[in-house]
Amino acid sequence: MASFSLPTNQTLPSLLHSHTPKATLTLNPSLLPKSSQSQFLGLKLSNSSPLSVPSSSYVKGSIVAKIKEGSLAPAFTLKDQDGKTVSLSKFKGKPVVLYFYPADETPGCTKQACAFRDSYEKFKKAGAEVIGISGDDPSSHKAFKQKYKLPFTLLSDEGNKVRKEWGVPADLFGALPGRQTYVLDKNGVVRLVYNNQFQPEKHIDETLKFLQSA
């Protein structure tokens, strides 16, 4: 009968555990259809750098609260594109369209911002204020706003503190910051929550439709 021996400092369970392979999941953007690559795109992906997927514990910990329709919007104060502090309470008394987006200068986010710009007069006619929020710093927002002539405020949520407090869900197993829009009424109550990562321009259509029917 065949026999074998173990190293004196290891038991069988510990030896098996130490050699158990770890499963990893990566995404290569080249595997996506070209139409999806151009829209994906709150993150700047490259074919040479596969995107690692965070652990489930990270994903669960990234969401602190879930703001639903009928909830009172949590207060916050952030810096705008000029470095000035802006509080949500400043806009009380009028409807607010608050949209969280992944990042400045990515294809989907640029398309979304320009669509809000092009429909801005319609939002004004509905009496609403448009505000964009991402984790970019004020200087990035200022360049983004100037480049595309955006007529609305961009707020800097560095560290994603507000995003987490509002419970904006992430996409792609937590690797991609979510794209979610909230419509608040004049009393600061959330009346609409709309999420669509891959059709950024639909955020404008849906929020306008809601405001115009209210």
C-alpha positions in Angstrom: 0.0 0.0 0.0 1.3 3.5 -0.9 2.0 5.8 1.9 3.0 9.5 2.3 4.2 11.8 5.0 3.3 15.3 5.9 5.8 18.0 6.9 6.1 17.9 10.7 4.9 21.5 11.1 1.6 21.1 9.1 -1.6 19.2 9.6 -3.6 17.9 6.6 -6.4 20.5 6.9 -3.9 23.4 7.0 -1.9 22.0 4.1 -5.1 21.7 2.0 -6.2 25.2 2.9 -2.9 26.7 2.0 -3.1 25.2 -1.5 -6.7 26.0 -2.2 -6.8 28.2 -5.3 -8.5 31.6 -5.0 -11.2 32.3 -7.6 -11.0 35.7 -9.3 -13.2 37.5 -11.7 -12.0 40.0 -14.2 -13.6 41.9 -17.0 -11.9 42.7 -20.3 -13.7 45.6 -22.0 -12.7 44.1 -25.4 -15.3 41.4 -24.8 -18.0 43.9 -24.7 -19.9 45.0 -27.9 -18.6 48.2 -29.2 -21.9 49.9 -28.5 -21.6 48.9 -24.8 -18.0 50.0 -24.6 -18.9 53.5 -25.5 -21.8 53.7 -23.0 -20.3 51.8 -20.1 -18.6 54.2 -19.0 -18.5 55.8 -15.9 -15.0 54.3 -15.7 -12.1 54.7 -18.1 -11.4 51.1 -19.0 -8.4 49.9 -21.0 -7.8 46.7 -22.8 -4.5 46.3 -21.1 -5.9 46.6 -17.6 -8.6 44.0 -16.6 -11.1 45.3 -14.1 -10.9 43.5 -10.8 -14.2 42.9 -9.0 -14.4 43.9 -5.3 -15.3 41.3 -2.7 -18.9 41.0 -1.7 -18.1 42.5 1.7 -16.9 45.7 0.0 -20.1 45.9 -2.1 -22.3 45.4 1.0 -20.4 48.0 3.0 -20.5 50.6 0.2 -24.3 51.2 0.7 -25.3 52.8 4.0 -28.9 53.8 3.4 -31.5 53.5 0.7 -33.4 56.6 -0.2 -36.8 55.7 -1.6 -39.7 57.6 -3.0 -41.5 59.3 -0.1 -38.3 59.7 1.9 -37.1 63.1 3.1 -33.9 63.8 1.3 -30.9 63.7 3.7 -29.2 67.1 4.1 -25.6 67.6 2.8 -23.1 70.4 2.1 -20.5 70.0 -0.6 -18.2 72.2 -2.7 -19.3 73.3 -6.2 -17.1 73.7 -9.3 -15.9 77.0 -7.9 -14.9 75.7 -4.5 -17.9 77.3 -2.8 -19.9 75.4 -0.2 -23.5 74.6 -1.3 -26.1 73.0 1.0 -29.1 71.1 -0.3 -31.3 73.2 1.9 -30.5 76.2 -0.3 -32.9 74.9 -2.9 -35.8 74.2 -0.6 -39.0 75.8 -2.0 -38.5 74.5 -5.6 -38.2 71.1 -7.2 -34.7 69.7 -7.5 -33.3 67.2 -10.0 -30.3 65.7 -8.3 -28.3 63.3 -10.4 -25.4 61.2 -9.3 -23.1 60.2 -12.1 -19.8 58.2 -12.2 -17.2 60.6 -13.4 -16.4 63.7 -15.5 -15.2 63.3 -19.1 -16.4 59.7 -19.6 -18.6 59.1 -22.6 -21.8 58.2 -20.9 -21.5 61.0 -18.3 -20.6 63.6 -20.9 -23.7 62.5 -23.0 -25.9 62.8 -19.9 -24.6 66.2 -18.9 -25.0 67.6 -22.4 -28.6 66.2 -22.6 -29.4 68.0 -19.3 -27.8 71.1 -20.8 -29.8 70.9 -24.0 -33.1 70.5 -22.0 -32.2 73.0 -19.3 -34.8 75.6 -20.4 -37.5 72.9 -20.0 -36.4 72.2 -16.5 -36.4 75.9 -15.7 -39.9 76.2 -17.2 -40.9 73.4 -14.8 -39.4 75.5 -11.9 -36.8 72.9 -11.2 -33.1 73.2 -10.3 -30.6 70.7 -11.8 -27.6 69.5 -9.8 -25.0 67.0 -10.8 -22.9 65.1 -8.2 -19.8 62.9 -8.6 -16.6 62.1 -6.8 -14.5 64.4 -8.9 -12.8 67.4 -7.3 -14.0 71.0 -7.9 -11.2 71.7 -10.5 -12.3 68.7 -12.6 -15.9 69.9 -12.4 -14.9 73.4 -13.4 -13.1 72.2 -16.5 -16.0 69.8 -17.4 -18.6 72.6 -16.9 -16.6 75.1 -19.0 -15.8 72.7 -21.8 -19.4 71.7 -22.4 -21.0 75.0 -21.3 -23.1 73.3 -18.6 -25.6 75.8 -17.1 -26.2 74.0 -13.8 -24.2 73.3 -10.6 -21.8 70.4 -10.2 -21.0 69.3 -6.7 -17.9 67.5 -5.6 -18.5 64.4 -3.4 -14.9 63.4 -2.8 -14.8 60.2 -0.9 -18.3 59.4 -2.1 -19.7 60.2 1.4 -23.1 61.5 0.2 -23.4 58.8 -2.5 -23.0 56.2 0.3 -25.4 58.1 2.7 -28.0 58.2 -0.1 -27.4 54.5 -0.9 -26.8 55.0 -4.6 -26.4 51.4 -5.9 -23.2 50.6 -7.7 -23.1 48.6 -10.9 -20.9 45.7 -12.1 -20.6 44.0 -8.7 -19.7 47.3 -7.0 -16.9 48.2 -9.4 -18.7 51.0 -11.2 -20.3 54.0 -9.4 -24.0 54.1 -10.0 -25.9 56.5 -12.2 -29.1 57.5 -10.3 -31.4 60.5 -10.5 -33.7 61.8 -7.8 -36.5 64.4 -8.2 -37.3 66.2 -4.9 -40.4 68.3 -4.4 -40.3 71.8 -3.0 -40.4 70.4 0.6 -37.3 68.2 0.0 -39.3 64.9 -0.3 -38.1 62.4 -2.9 -40.8 61.9 -5.5 -38.9 60.0 -8.2 -35.9 57.7 -8.2 -34.6 56.7 -11.6 -31.6 54.4 -12.3 -30.2 53.6 -15.7 -26.4 53.1 -16.2 -26.4 52.3 -19.8 -28.9 54.8 -21.2 -27.8 58.1 -19.7 -30.0 60.3 -21.8 -33.1 58.5 -20.5 -32.6 60.3 -17.1 -33.5 63.5 -18.8 -36.6 62.1 -20.5 -37.9 60.4 -17.4 -37.4 63.3 -15.0 -38.9 65.9 -17.5 -41.9 63.6 -18.1 -42.4 63.4 -14.3 -42.0 67.1 -13.7 -44.3 68.1 -16.5 -47.0 65.7 -15.3 -46.8 66.8 -11.6 
